[in-house]
Amino acid sequence: MTTFKSSSVDETMRFASEFGKQLKAGDVVCLTGDLGAGKTHFVKGVAEHFGIKPETVSSPTYTLIHEYSGALPVYHFDCYRLEHEEEALEIGAEEYFYGEGVCLVEWPERIESLIPEEAIWVKILHLKGHQRQIEIHHSDNTE
């Protein structure tokens, strides 16, 4: 497990951009944390690594997925409003997960049985103020 403490949105985005360097086509990153923890800011940082302007990245809460074109396609899922996993299947989530881009999934616990075993899990904890603790679990050392 890798742990990082952030004191600001900018630090979180810089860390996420650095984290993005290890990602390749077909990677699925699952983002967990309470509402307002910073999951979308983390996505903005990863997207920036792939040449996508952070200000173009927003939470796809009402559309389920946003697609961004960069050095690799970035697919940003928000499963918060899903009531059934079938809804994710209907939009082709599995094709995205095993496709040519990088998938970043907020609220993955809502579609947990669809998430590939080798997914990377990122847990963002709100400490106080703008402070966050970011924990990254890779499939080879997940607790």
DSSP file with accessible surface (Angstrom, degrees, kcal/mol):
  #  RESIDUE AA STRUCTURE BP1 BP2  ACC     N-H-->O    O-->H-N    N-H-->O    O-->H-N    TCO  KAPPA ALPHA  PHI   PSI    X-CA   Y-CA   Z-CA
    1    1 A M              0   0   89      0, 0.0     2,-0.4     0, 0.0   136,-0.2   0.000 360.0 360.0 360.0 138.4    0.0    0.0    0.0
    2    2 A T  E     -A  136   0A  72    134,-2.2   134,-3.1     2,-0.0     2,-0.4  -0.920 360.0-165.2-107.7 136.0    1.2    3.5   -0.8
    3    3 A T  E     +A  135   0A  68     -2,-0.4     2,-0.4   132,-0.2   132,-0.2  -0.973   8.8 177.8-125.3 137.9    0.0    6.4    1.4
    4    4 A F  E     -A  134   0A  60    130,-2.4   130,-3.4    -2,-0.4     2,-0.5  -0.999  17.2-148.0-136.5 137.9    0.2   10.1    0.6
    5    5 A K  E     -A  133   0A 134     -2,-0.4     2,-0.4   128,-0.2   128,-0.2  -0.937  16.1-165.0-108.6 129.9   -1.0   13.1    2.7
    6    6 A S  E     -A  132   0A   1    126,-3.0   126,-2.6    -2,-0.5     3,-0.1  -0.899  18.2-170.7-114.5 141.9   -2.3   16.1    0.9
    7    7 A S  S    S+     0   0   63     -2,-0.4     2,-0.3   124,-0.2   123,-0.2   0.380  72.6  20.9-107.9  -1.2   -2.8   19.6    2.3
    8    8 A S  S  > S-     0   0   37      1,-0.1     4,-2.1   124,-0.1     5,-0.2  -0.989  77.6-105.6-158.9 165.2   -4.6   21.1   -0.7
    9    9 A V  H  > S+     0   0   54     -2,-0.3     4,-2.6     1,-0.2     5,-0.2   0.914 120.3  54.2 -60.2 -43.6   -6.5   20.4   -3.9
   10   10 A D  H  > S+     0   0  103      1,-0.2     4,-2.6     2,-0.2    -1,-0.2   0.904 107.7  49.2 -60.2 -42.4   -3.4   21.3   -5.9
   11   11 A E  H  > S+     0   0   59      2,-0.2     4,-2.6     1,-0.2    -1,-0.2   0.908 110.6  50.8 -62.8 -42.4   -1.3   18.8   -4.0
   12   12 A T  H  X S+     0   0    6     -4,-2.1     4,-2.5     1,-0.2    -2,-0.2   0.936 112.1  46.7 -60.7 -44.6   -3.9   16.1   -4.5
   13   13 A M  H  X S+     0   0   24     -4,-2.6     4,-2.4     2,-0.2    -2,-0.2   0.901 111.9  50.1 -67.3 -38.7   -4.0   16.8   -8.3
   14   14 A R  H  X S+     0   0  151     -4,-2.6     4,-2.3     2,-0.2    -1,-0.2   0.927 112.1  48.0 -64.0 -43.5   -0.1   16.8   -8.5
   15   15 A F  H  X S+     0   0   35     -4,-2.6     4,-2.7     1,-0.2    -2,-0.2   0.931 112.2  49.4 -61.9 -43.6    0.0   13.5   -6.7
   16   16 A A  H  X S+     0   0    0     -4,-2.5     4,-2.2     2,-0.2    -2,-0.2   0.890 108.8  52.4 -64.8 -37.6   -2.7   12.1   -9.0
   17   17 A S  H  X S+     0   0   28     -4,-2.4     4,-0.7     2,-0.2    -1,-0.2   0.929 111.2  47.0 -63.1 -42.9   -0.8   13.3  -12.1
   18   18 A E  H >< S+     0   0  110     -4,-2.3     3,-1.2     1,-0.2     4,-0.3   0.920 110.6  52.5 -63.6 -43.2    2.3   11.6  -10.8
   19   19 A F  H >< S+     0   0   10     -4,-2.7     3,-1.8     1,-0.2     4,-0.4   0.885  99.2  65.8 -58.2 -38.0    0.3    8.4  -10.1
   20   20 A G  H >< S+     0   0    0     -4,-2.2     3,-1.5     1,-0.3    -1,-0.2   0.764  83.6  75.0 -59.0 -24.7   -1.0    8.6  -13.7
   21   21 A K  T << S+     0   0  123     -3,-1.2    -1,-0.3    -4,-0.7    -2,-0.2   0.782  94.4  50.9 -60.3 -26.6    2.5    7.9  -15.0
   22   22 A Q  T <  S+     0   0   95     -3,-1.8    -1,-0.3    -4,-0.3    -2,-0.2   0.588  91.2 101.1 -87.2  -9.3    2.2    4.2  -14.0
   23   23 A L    <   +     0   0   12     -3,-1.5     2,-0.3    -4,-0.4    79,-0.1  -0.489  46.8 177.9 -83.5 147.8   -1.2    3.7  -15.8
   24   24 A K    >   -     0   0  131     -2,-0.2     3,-2.1    77,-0.1    77,-0.1  -0.870  43.8 -59.9-138.4 169.7   -1.6    2.1  -19.1
   25   25 A A  T 3  S+     0   0   41     -2,-0.3    77,-0.2     1,-0.3    75,-0.1  -0.222 122.1  26.6 -53.1 134.3   -4.4    1.1  -21.5
   26   26 A G  T 3  S+     0   0   25     75,-3.0    -1,-0.3     1,-0.3     2,-0.2   0.315  86.5 136.5  93.4  -6.7   -6.8   -1.3  -19.8
   27   27 A D    <   -     0   0   23     -3,-2.1    76,-2.7    74,-0.2     2,-0.5  -0.508  38.4-158.0 -75.7 141.5   -6.1   -0.1  -16.2
   28   28 A V  E     -b  103   0A   5     74,-0.2    92,-2.7    -2,-0.2     2,-0.5  -0.988   4.6-166.8-120.3 125.5   -9.1    0.4  -13.9
   29   29 A V  E     -bc 104 120A   0     74,-3.1    76,-3.2    -2,-0.5     2,-0.5  -0.967   7.0-155.1-115.9 121.3   -8.7    2.7  -10.9
   30   30 A C  E     -bc 105 121A   0     90,-3.4    92,-3.6    -2,-0.5     2,-0.5  -0.864   7.2-158.0-100.2 124.6  -11.5    2.5   -8.3
   31   31 A L  E     +bc 106 122A   0     74,-3.3    76,-1.4    -2,-0.5     2,-0.3  -0.909  13.0 179.5-109.2 120.6  -11.9    5.6   -6.2
   32   32 A T  E     + c   0 123A  29     90,-3.1    92,-2.8    -2,-0.5     2,-0.2  -0.867  23.0 104.3-118.8 154.9  -13.5    5.4   -2.8
   33   33 A G        -     0   0   16     -2,-0.3    92,-0.1    90,-0.2     3,-0.1  -0.716  65.6 -68.1 151.7 159.9  -14.2    8.1   -0.2
   34   34 A D    >   -     0   0  126     90,-0.4     3,-2.1    -2,-0.2     5,-0.3  -0.135  69.6 -71.7 -64.4 165.9  -17.1   10.1    1.2
   35   35 A L  T 3  S+     0   0  118      1,-0.3    -1,-0.2     2,-0.1     0, 0.0  -0.357 125.5  18.6 -54.8 133.3  -18.9   12.8   -0.7
   36   36 A G  T 3  S+     0   0   62     -3,-0.1    -1,-0.3     1,-0.1    -2,-0.1   0.528  85.6 124.5  80.6   7.0  -16.5   15.7   -1.1
   37   37 A A  S <  S-     0   0    1     -3,-2.1    -2,-0.1    87,-0.1    -3,-0.1   0.793  87.0 -97.4 -70.7 -27.8  -13.4   13.7   -0.3
   38   38 A G  S  > S+     0   0   13     -4,-0.3     4,-2.0    -5,-0.1     5,-0.2   0.583  77.1 137.4 121.4  17.3  -11.6   14.7   -3.5
   39   39 A K  H  > S+     0   0    8     -5,-0.3     4,-2.1     1,-0.2     5,-0.1   0.926  77.7  47.0 -61.4 -45.1  -12.3   11.8   -5.9
   40   40 A T  H  > S+     0   0   31      1,-0.2     4,-2.5     2,-0.2    -1,-0.2   0.889 109.7  53.7 -68.6 -34.0  -13.0   14.1   -8.8
   41   41 A H  H  > S+     0   0   69      2,-0.2     4,-1.9     1,-0.2    -1,-0.2   0.888 107.2  52.4 -64.7 -36.3   -9.9   16.2   -8.1
   42   42 A F  H  X S+     0   0    0     -4,-2.0     4,-2.3     2,-0.2    -2,-0.2   0.936 108.7  50.0 -62.3 -44.0   -7.9   13.0   -8.2
   43   43 A V  H  X S+     0   0    0     -4,-2.1     4,-3.1     1,-0.2     5,-0.2   0.914 107.0  55.2 -60.1 -42.1   -9.4   12.2  -11.6
   44   44 A K  H  X S+     0   0   47     -4,-2.5     4,-2.2     1,-0.2    -1,-0.2   0.902 108.2  49.0 -58.1 -41.1   -8.5   15.7  -12.8
   45   45 A G  H  X S+     0   0    0     -4,-1.9     4,-1.5     2,-0.2    -1,-0.2   0.921 112.3  46.5 -66.3 -43.7   -4.9   15.1  -11.8
   46   46 A V  H  X S+     0   0    0     -4,-2.3     4,-1.1     1,-0.2     3,-0.3   0.942 112.3  51.4 -62.4 -46.0   -4.7   11.7  -13.6
   47   47 A A  H ><>S+     0   0    0     -4,-3.1     5,-2.2     1,-0.2     3,-0.7   0.903 104.5  57.4 -58.6 -40.2   -6.4   13.3  -16.7
   48   48 A E  H ><5S+     0   0   91     -4,-2.2     3,-2.1     1,-0.3    -1,-0.2   0.885  99.3  59.0 -59.9 -38.5   -3.8   16.1  -16.7
   49   49 A H  H 3<5S+     0   0   66     -4,-1.5    -1,-0.3    -3,-0.3    -2,-0.2   0.869 104.8  50.9 -57.0 -34.0   -1.0   13.5  -17.0
   50   50 A F  T <<5S-     0   0   10     -4,-1.1    21,-2.8    -3,-0.7    -1,-0.3   0.261 128.7 -97.5 -90.8  13.5   -2.6   12.3  -20.2
   51   51 A G  T < 5S+     0   0   66     -3,-2.1     2,-0.5     1,-0.3    -3,-0.2   0.663  79.9 136.8  85.0  17.1   -2.8   15.8  -21.6
   52   52 A I      < -     0   0   10     -5,-2.2    -1,-0.3    -6,-0.1    -2,-0.1  -0.847  60.5-115.2 -99.4 130.1   -6.4   16.6  -20.7
   53   53 A K    >   -     0   0  135     -2,-0.5     3,-2.0     1,-0.2     4,-0.4  -0.465  18.4-138.7 -66.5 125.7   -7.1   20.0  -19.3
   54   54 A P  G >  S+     0   0   18      0, 0.0     3,-1.7     0, 0.0    -1,-0.2   0.838  99.7  63.8 -55.1 -34.0   -8.3   19.6  -15.6
   55   55 A E  G 3  S+     0   0  140      1,-0.3    -2,-0.1   -11,-0.1   -11,-0.0   0.691  96.7  58.3 -68.9 -13.2  -10.9   22.3  -16.1
   56   56 A T  G <  S+     0   0   73     -3,-2.0     2,-0.5   -12,-0.1    -1,-0.3   0.593  89.0  91.1 -87.3  -9.9  -12.7   20.1  -18.7
   57   57 A V    <   +     0   0    3     -3,-1.7     2,-0.3    -4,-0.4   -13,-0.1  -0.744  51.0 159.0 -91.4 127.3  -13.1   17.3  -16.1
   58   58 A S        -     0   0   62     -2,-0.5    18,-0.1    18,-0.1     8,-0.1  -0.948  48.2 -83.4-140.4 163.7  -16.3   17.2  -14.1
   59   59 A S        -     0   0   44     -2,-0.3     2,-0.4     1,-0.1     3,-0.4  -0.482  29.1-147.3 -70.0 129.4  -18.2   14.6  -12.2
   60   60 A P    >>  +     0   0    1      0, 0.0     4,-2.5     0, 0.0     3,-0.7  -0.105  48.3 141.1 -87.5  40.6  -20.4   12.5  -14.4
   61   61 A T  T 34 S+     0   0   32     -2,-0.4    20,-0.3     1,-0.3    17,-0.0   0.859  75.9  33.0 -52.8 -41.0  -23.0   12.1  -11.7
   62   62 A Y  T 34 S+     0   0  188     -3,-0.4    -1,-0.3     1,-0.1    -3,-0.0   0.607 126.4  39.8 -95.8 -11.3  -26.0   12.4  -14.0
   63   63 A T  T <4 S-     0   0   83     -3,-0.7     2,-1.3    -4,-0.1    -2,-0.2   0.498  92.2-138.7-111.6  -9.2  -24.5   10.8  -17.1
   64   64 A L  S  < S+     0   0   20     -4,-2.5    14,-2.2    14,-0.1     2,-0.4  -0.192  77.5  38.3  77.1 -40.9  -22.6    8.0  -15.4
   65   65 A I  E     -D   77   0A  26     -2,-1.3     2,-0.4    12,-0.2    12,-0.2  -0.999  56.2-166.6-144.2 140.3  -19.6    8.3  -17.7
   66   66 A H  E     -D   76   0A  45     10,-2.0    10,-2.8    -2,-0.4     2,-0.5  -0.980  16.3-149.9-117.4 138.4  -17.5   11.1  -19.3
   67   67 A E  E     -D   75   0A 115     -2,-0.4     2,-0.4     8,-0.2     8,-0.2  -0.921  12.4-170.3-109.5 132.0  -15.0   10.2  -22.0
   68   68 A Y  E     -D   74   0A  26      6,-2.7     6,-2.7    -2,-0.5     2,-0.5  -0.976  15.6-138.7-124.7 136.1  -11.9   12.4  -22.4
   69   69 A S        +     0   0  120     -2,-0.4     2,-0.2     4,-0.2    -2,-0.0  -0.824  45.4 125.7 -96.0 125.7   -9.4   12.2  -25.3
   70   70 A G  S    S-     0   0   33     -2,-0.5   -19,-0.2   -18,-0.1   -22,-0.1  -0.718  81.8 -48.4-149.7-157.9   -5.8   12.4  -24.4
   71   71 A A  S    S+     0   0   89    -21,-2.8   -20,-0.1    -2,-0.2   -21,-0.1   0.861 139.5  12.9 -54.1 -35.2   -2.5   10.5  -24.9
   72   72 A L  S    S-     0   0   42    -22,-0.3    -1,-0.2   -48,-0.0    29,-0.1  -0.972 102.4 -99.2-129.9 147.7   -4.8    7.6  -23.8
   73   73 A P        -     0   0   40      0, 0.0    29,-2.7     0, 0.0     2,-0.5  -0.421  35.7-151.0 -64.0 141.3   -8.5    7.8  -23.6
   74   74 A V  E     -De  68 102A   0     -6,-2.7    -6,-2.7    27,-0.2     2,-0.6  -0.981   6.9-163.6-117.6 126.0   -9.7    8.5  -20.0
   75   75 A Y  E     -De  67 103A  36     27,-3.1    29,-3.0    -2,-0.5     2,-0.7  -0.954   4.3-163.7-113.4 117.5  -13.1    7.1  -19.0
   76   76 A H  E     -De  66 104A   0    -10,-2.8   -10,-2.0    -2,-0.6     2,-0.3  -0.900   8.2-170.8-109.3 110.6  -14.5    8.7  -15.8
   77   77 A F  E     -De  65 105A   1     27,-3.1    29,-2.8    -2,-0.7     2,-0.4  -0.776  13.4-169.8 -99.4 144.9  -17.4    6.8  -14.2
   78   78 A D  E     + e   0 106A   5    -14,-2.2     3,-0.4   -18,-0.3    29,-0.2  -0.923   8.0 175.1-131.5 106.9  -19.6    8.0  -11.3
   79   79 A C    >   +     0   0    0     27,-2.3     3,-1.6    -2,-0.4    28,-0.1   0.286  45.2 111.9 -95.7  10.8  -21.7    5.1  -10.1
   80   80 A Y  T 3  S+     0   0   74      1,-0.3    -1,-0.2    26,-0.1    27,-0.1   0.858  80.9  42.3 -55.2 -41.5  -23.2    7.0   -7.1
   81   81 A R  T 3  S+     0   0  124     -3,-0.4    -1,-0.3   -20,-0.3     2,-0.2   0.444  85.8 117.9 -90.3   0.6  -26.8    7.1   -8.6
   82   82 A L    <   -     0   0   14     -3,-1.6     3,-0.1     1,-0.2    -3,-0.0  -0.480  38.8-175.4 -69.5 137.4  -26.8    3.5   -9.9
   83   83 A E  S    S+     0   0  159      1,-0.3     2,-0.3    -2,-0.2    -1,-0.2   0.690  71.8  23.2-100.0 -26.0  -29.5    1.3   -8.3
   84   84 A H  S >> S-     0   0  109      1,-0.1     3,-1.5    27,-0.0     4,-0.6  -0.996  70.4-126.5-142.3 146.1  -28.5   -1.9  -10.1
   85   85 A E  H >> S+     0   0   50     -2,-0.3     4,-1.8     1,-0.3     3,-0.9   0.797 105.9  73.2 -59.7 -27.7  -25.3   -3.2  -11.7
   86   86 A E  H 3> S+     0   0  107      1,-0.3     4,-2.4     2,-0.2    -1,-0.3   0.823  87.1  62.9 -57.8 -31.3  -27.3   -3.9  -14.8
   87   87 A E  H <> S+     0   0   64     -3,-1.5     4,-1.0     1,-0.2    -1,-0.3   0.890 104.0  47.0 -61.4 -38.8  -27.4   -0.2  -15.4
   88   88 A A  H <<>S+     0   0    1     -3,-0.9     5,-2.3    -4,-0.6     3,-0.3   0.879 110.8  52.1 -69.9 -37.4  -23.6   -0.2  -15.8
   89   89 A L  H ><5S+     0   0   71     -4,-1.8     3,-1.6     1,-0.2    -2,-0.2   0.892 102.8  59.9 -64.1 -38.4  -23.8   -3.2  -18.1
   90   90 A E  H 3<5S+     0   0  158     -4,-2.4    -1,-0.2     1,-0.3    -2,-0.2   0.803 105.7  46.9 -62.1 -31.1  -26.3   -1.4  -20.3
   91   91 A I  T 3<5S-     0   0   65     -4,-1.0    -1,-0.3    -3,-0.3    -2,-0.2   0.395 122.5-105.7 -92.1   4.3  -23.9    1.4  -21.0
   92   92 A G  T X>5 +     0   0   11     -3,-1.6     4,-1.7    -4,-0.2     3,-0.7   0.811  58.4 162.0  83.5  31.8  -21.1   -1.1  -21.8
   93   93 A A  H 3><S+     0   0    0     -5,-2.3     4,-2.7     1,-0.3     5,-0.2   0.885  73.7  55.1 -53.0 -42.6  -19.0   -0.8  -18.6
   94   94 A E  H 3> S+     0   0   84      1,-0.2     4,-1.6     2,-0.2    -1,-0.3   0.871 104.1  54.1 -63.5 -34.6  -17.2   -4.1  -19.2
   95   95 A E  H <4 S+     0   0  136     -3,-0.7    -1,-0.2     1,-0.2    -2,-0.2   0.903 111.0  46.6 -64.7 -38.7  -16.1   -3.0  -22.7
   96   96 A Y  H >< S+     0   0   43     -4,-1.7     3,-1.7     1,-0.2     5,-0.4   0.933 109.3  54.5 -65.0 -45.2  -14.6    0.1  -21.2
   97   97 A F  H 3< S+     0   0    1     -4,-2.7    -1,-0.2     1,-0.3    -2,-0.2   0.797 118.1  34.5 -61.0 -30.5  -12.9   -1.9  -18.4
   98   98 A Y  T 3< S+     0   0  139     -4,-1.6    -1,-0.3    -5,-0.2    -2,-0.2   0.060 106.7  98.1-112.1  25.9  -11.2   -4.1  -21.0
   99   99 A G  S <  S-     0   0   21     -3,-1.7    -3,-0.1     2,-0.1     4,-0.1   0.026  89.8 -79.8-100.3-155.6  -10.7   -1.5  -23.6
  100  100 A E  S    S+     0   0  146    -75,-0.1     2,-0.2   -74,-0.1   -75,-0.1   0.338  99.1  63.3 -95.5   4.2   -7.9    0.8  -24.9
  101  101 A G  S    S-     0   0    0     -5,-0.4   -75,-3.0   -76,-0.1     2,-0.5  -0.489  85.4 -94.5-117.8-171.2   -8.2    3.5  -22.2
  102  102 A V  E     - e   0  74A   0    -29,-2.7   -27,-3.1   -77,-0.2     2,-0.5  -0.925  34.9-150.5-106.9 129.6   -7.8    4.1  -18.5
  103  103 A C  E     -be  28  75A   1    -76,-2.7   -74,-3.1    -2,-0.5     2,-0.5  -0.895  10.0-170.1-104.8 130.7  -11.0    3.9  -16.4
  104  104 A L  E     -be  29  76A   0    -29,-3.0   -27,-3.1    -2,-0.5     2,-0.6  -0.988  12.3-165.0-118.9 119.2  -11.4    5.9  -13.2
  105  105 A V  E     -be  30  77A   0    -76,-3.2   -74,-3.3    -2,-0.5     2,-0.3  -0.924   8.5-161.6-118.1 113.8  -14.5    4.7  -11.3
  106  106 A E  E    S+be  31  78A   6    -29,-2.8   -27,-2.3    -2,-0.6   -74,-0.2  -0.715  82.4  13.3 -86.9 142.8  -16.1    6.7   -8.4
  107  107 A W  S >  S+     0   0   30    -76,-1.4     3,-1.6    -2,-0.3    -1,-0.2   0.912  74.5 167.0  59.2  48.7  -18.3    4.7   -6.1
  108  108 A P  G >   +     0   0    0      0, 0.0     3,-2.2     0, 0.0     6,-0.2   0.742  61.7  78.2 -66.2 -21.2  -17.1    1.4   -7.5
  109  109 A E  G >  S+     0   0   79      1,-0.3     3,-0.8     2,-0.2     4,-0.2   0.758  84.4  65.0 -61.2 -19.5  -18.7   -0.5   -4.6
  110  110 A R  G <  S+     0   0  104     -3,-1.6    -1,-0.3     1,-0.2     3,-0.1   0.661 117.6  24.5 -75.8 -16.9  -22.1   -0.1   -6.5
  111  111 A I  G X> S+     0   0    0     -3,-2.2     3,-2.4    -4,-0.2     4,-0.7  -0.071  81.2 141.3-133.3  33.0  -20.8   -2.3   -9.3
  112  112 A E  G X4  +     0   0  111     -3,-0.8     3,-1.0     1,-0.3    -2,-0.1   0.809  66.7  57.7 -53.6 -38.4  -18.2   -4.3   -7.4
  113  113 A S  G 34 S+     0   0   89      1,-0.2    -1,-0.3    -4,-0.2    -4,-0.1   0.729 106.2  52.1 -69.9 -14.7  -18.8   -7.6   -9.1
  114  114 A L  G <4 S+     0   0   14     -3,-2.4    -1,-0.2    -6,-0.2    -2,-0.2   0.630  84.9 104.1 -90.9 -15.7  -18.1   -6.0  -12.5
  115  115 A I  S << S-     0   0   19     -3,-1.0   -21,-0.0    -4,-0.7     4,-0.0  -0.486  80.0-112.5 -71.8 129.3  -14.7   -4.5  -11.4
  116  116 A P    >   -     0   0    5      0, 0.0     3,-1.8     0, 0.0    -1,-0.1  -0.296  21.0-121.8 -59.7 145.1  -11.7   -6.5  -12.7
  117  117 A E  T 3  S+     0   0  184      1,-0.3    -2,-0.1    22,-0.0     0, 0.0   0.821 110.5  56.6 -56.2 -35.0   -9.6   -8.3  -10.1
  118  118 A E  T 3  S+     0   0  109      2,-0.1    21,-0.4    20,-0.0    -1,-0.3   0.347  79.7 132.4 -85.7  10.8   -6.5   -6.5  -11.1
  119  119 A A    <   -     0   0    3     -3,-1.8     2,-0.5    19,-0.1   -90,-0.2  -0.188  57.9-123.7 -59.7 151.9   -8.1   -3.0  -10.5
  120  120 A I  E     -c   29   0A  13    -92,-2.7   -90,-3.4    18,-0.1     2,-0.5  -0.853  22.9-147.0 -97.1 132.3   -6.1   -0.5   -8.4
  121  121 A W  E     -cF  30 137A  55     16,-2.7    16,-3.2    -2,-0.5     2,-0.5  -0.900  12.5-170.8-108.0 127.7   -8.1    0.9   -5.4
  122  122 A V  E     -cF  31 136A   0    -92,-3.6   -90,-3.1    -2,-0.5     2,-0.5  -0.977   3.3-166.7-118.5 119.3   -7.6    4.4   -4.2
  123  123 A K  E     -cF  32 135A  90     12,-3.0    12,-2.8    -2,-0.5     2,-0.6  -0.934   2.9-162.5-108.7 125.6   -9.2    5.4   -0.9
  124  124 A I  E     - F   0 134A   1    -92,-2.8     2,-0.5    -2,-0.5   -90,-0.4  -0.942   5.4-166.2-112.4 119.5   -9.4    9.1   -0.1
  125  125 A L  E     - F   0 133A  55      8,-3.0     8,-2.3    -2,-0.6     2,-0.6  -0.907  17.6-135.7-107.5 129.7  -10.0   10.0    3.5
  126  126 A H  E     + F   0 132A 100     -2,-0.5     6,-0.2     6,-0.2     3,-0.1  -0.744  28.0 173.9 -81.9 117.1  -11.0   13.6    4.6
  127  127 A L        -     0   0   75      4,-2.3     2,-0.3    -2,-0.6    -1,-0.2   0.892  56.0 -43.3 -88.1 -79.4   -8.8   14.4    7.6
  128  128 A K  S >  S-     0   0  147      3,-0.3     3,-2.8     0, 0.0    -1,-0.3  -0.984 102.0 -19.9-153.7 148.3   -9.6   18.1    8.5
  129  129 A G  T 3  S-     0   0   59     -2,-0.3  -121,-0.1     1,-0.3    -2,-0.0  -0.322 131.3 -20.6  56.3-125.4   -9.9   21.2    6.4
  130  130 A H  T 3  S+     0   0  130   -123,-0.2    -1,-0.3    -4,-0.1     2,-0.2   0.349 107.9 119.5 -94.8   4.6   -8.3   20.6    3.1
  131  131 A Q    <   +     0   0   73     -3,-2.8    -4,-2.3  -124,-0.1     2,-0.3  -0.536  37.6 176.4 -77.9 136.3   -6.1   17.7    4.4
  132  132 A R  E     -AF   6 126A  34   -126,-2.6  -126,-3.0    -2,-0.2     2,-0.5  -0.972  24.7-145.0-134.7 149.3   -6.6   14.3    2.8
  133  133 A Q  E     -AF   5 125A  34     -8,-2.3    -8,-3.0    -2,-0.3     2,-0.5  -0.981  17.7-161.3-112.3 127.9   -5.0   10.9    3.2
  134  134 A I  E     -AF   4 124A   0   -130,-3.4  -130,-2.4    -2,-0.5     2,-0.5  -0.945   5.7-170.8-113.6 122.4   -4.8    9.0   -0.1
  135  135 A E  E     -AF   3 123A  28    -12,-2.8   -12,-3.0    -2,-0.5     2,-0.5  -0.960   4.2-161.8-116.1 128.0   -4.2    5.2    0.1
  136  136 A I  E     -AF   2 122A   4   -134,-3.1  -134,-2.2    -2,-0.5     2,-0.5  -0.949   4.5-171.2-115.5 124.1   -3.4    3.2   -3.0
  137  137 A H  E     - F   0 121A  23    -16,-3.2   -16,-2.7    -2,-0.5     2,-0.3  -0.965   7.8-157.0-114.3 120.3   -3.8   -0.6   -3.0
  138  138 A H    >   -     0   0   41     -2,-0.5     3,-2.1   -18,-0.2     4,-0.4  -0.660  30.5-112.2 -91.3 155.1   -2.6   -2.6   -5.9
  139  139 A S  G >  S+     0   0   60    -21,-0.4     3,-0.6     1,-0.3    -1,-0.1   0.803 114.5  60.3 -59.2 -28.0   -4.1   -6.0   -6.6
  140  140 A D  G 3  S+     0   0  140      1,-0.2    -1,-0.3   -22,-0.1   -22,-0.0   0.621 120.5  23.9 -79.6  -8.0   -0.8   -7.8   -5.7
  141  141 A N  G <  S+     0   0   72     -3,-2.1    -1,-0.2     2,-0.1    -2,-0.2   0.110  81.9 145.2-142.1  27.2   -0.9   -6.4   -2.2
  142  142 A T    <         0   0   73     -3,-0.6    -3,-0.0    -4,-0.4    -5,-0.0  -0.437 360.0 360.0 -67.8 138.7   -4.5   -5.6   -1.4
  143  143 A E              0   0  183     -2,-0.1    -1,-0.1     0, 0.0    -2,-0.1  -0.423 360.0 360.0 -76.2 360.0   -5.4   -6.3    2.2
